[in-house]
Amino acid sequence: MNALASIASQATRENLPFLLSGGHAVIAHGFPRSTFDLDLIVRRNDREKWLSLTNKLTYAFYREGPTFLQFNAPNKDSFPLDLMLVSDDTFAKLRADAVAAPSKVPGVWVVSLAHLLALKCHAIKHGHAGRIVKDADDVIRLVQNNGLDLDAPSIREIFHKHGTDELYEKVRRACCRN
């Protein structure tokens, strides 16, 4: 994962903390699957510094929304890059529970399984239709592969706070069948 190594190295030099999220976090938490981009969670206050860093790494700015920045890959061997912008407070909470990435890239932290489930539930609830099936599959596989008890109050709370009751029931049904 040369793209992640380059970003991690440069971000460390520039004191820009980040958390690995998205498909690579799903893989790190036990569900191997294909992914075609690199998703990082960064502090909103570091937005300008991240724009500078991505420019140095020759990522091409693609699009911006209220909570994200997206970049096209600098070459065919790299992943496109998505940056999720969060408050310092939110970043601190996510970082406090993050786990070290199981990779040879030093200094990379992955959002916790609980936070990853919350992010996926939120994406399903508020995301665009083209992502719902992939995100729902991620949730089901993460629950199954990590042996999560869907009746545990902490797990139920994630679904009810960040997703919907309907999503929780559908995931329960899908996990009970397998």
N, C-alpha and C positions, 0 to 999 in steps of 0.2 A: 504494500500500500504506500507507494512513493508519494502520492499527493498528500496523504495524512502526515507522513514523516516530514515533508517540506513545510507544511503549514505549522505543525507542532514545533519544529525547530525554530522557525522564524517568530512564531507567536511567543515562545519562551524568551527569546532574545529581546522582544519588545514588550515583555510583561503584559501579554494579552491572554488572560485565562479563557478557556472554552471548555465545553462539555460535548462529547460525542453523543449524538442522538440519531433518530431515524433508523434506516435499514441496518447500518453498521452496529448500532446499539442492539437491535433485535438479534443480530447474529451473535454479538457478545453475550447476550442473555440466553443463548441456547437454541435459537431457531435459525439454522443455516438457510439462507435464501438469497436470491439475486437482489442486487441493489445497483442503481445506476447514478447515484449522486452521493455527496458527502454532506450530512446535516450536522451543523454545529450550533450550540446554544451559546450566545455571547451577551455580555452586558450592553444594554442600549447606550450607556454613556461612552462606550468604546467604539461607537459606530464609525467615526471619522478615522480612527486608528486602523480599524479593520478594512476600511476602504483603501487606505494607503497600503496596508499589507497585501491585500489581494492584487492591487496594482503592481507591486514589486514582484509578485509571483506570476504575473501576466495573466491573471484571470480577467475575463471581460465582463464588465457589469452588464446584467441582463434586465433585471426588473426589481422594483422595490414596492413593498406594501407597508402598512402601518407597523407590522411586527416582523418583517423579514427583509433580507437582501438576497438576491439570487445572482449567480455568476456562471458564465459558460466556462468550461474547462480550457486551459491554455493549450492543450494538445490532446491527441487521441488516446494517450496512455493515462490521462487524468480523469477524475470525476468532476462533473459540474458541482458547484458549491452553493449550499443554501445556509444562510445565517439567520437563526431565530433570535430576535432582539428581545431581551427581558430586562426588567428592573434589577438594580443591584440587590435588592431584597430577595427577589425570586431567584436570582443566580446563586446567592449565598445559601438559600434553602436547598436548591438542587445540588450544589457542590458538596454540601455537608453530608448528603447521603450517597454521593457518587461512588463508583467503584473503579479501581484501576483497570485499564483496558488490558485484556489478555493478548497483548501483542508485543512485538519487539520495538515498538515506538514508545520511548520513555516520556513520561509526563502527560500521557493521555488518560483522561478520566471519562467514564461512561455514566450517563444518567442511571440511577438505580432502577431496578425492575419495577418497583411501585410507581416511580415517576414516569417511566416509559409507558406503563399501562395507562396512567392518567393522561399523558400526551396523546396516546393513540385513541383513547375514548373521546377526548376533546376533539380530535381531528375527525372522528366518525360523526360526532354530533354536529360539528360546524363546517366540515370540509366539503369539498366538491365531490360530486357523484362518482367521478372516475377513480377516486382513491378509497372509497368505502370498502370495497371487497378486499383489497390488499391489506388495509389497516385492520379490518375485522379478522382476516386470516392470521395476521400477526398476533392479535390479542388472543385468539383461540390457541394458537401454537405456543405462545409464551406461557399461558395458563397450564396447558398440558405438559410441556417440556420441563417446567419448573415445579410441577406437582402442587400447584396452588390450590388451596381449599376455597372454592367460591363462596362457601357459607361463612368463612371467617369475616368478622366485622370489618377488619381493615380493608379487605378486598372488596366487600360489598360497598363500602364507603367510597372507594375509588370510582366504581361504576356509577353510583348515585350522584356523586359530586361533579364528576367530569363527563359522564356519558348520559345514558338514559336508562330508565327501568326496563324498557323494551330491549335495549342492547344487552343488559345484564341477563335477562331471561333467555335471550337467543344464545348467548355464549354458554350459559348453564346447560341448555338443551344440547348444543353441539358438543360440549365436553362430556356430557353424561352418555352420549351415544358411542363415543370412541373408547 
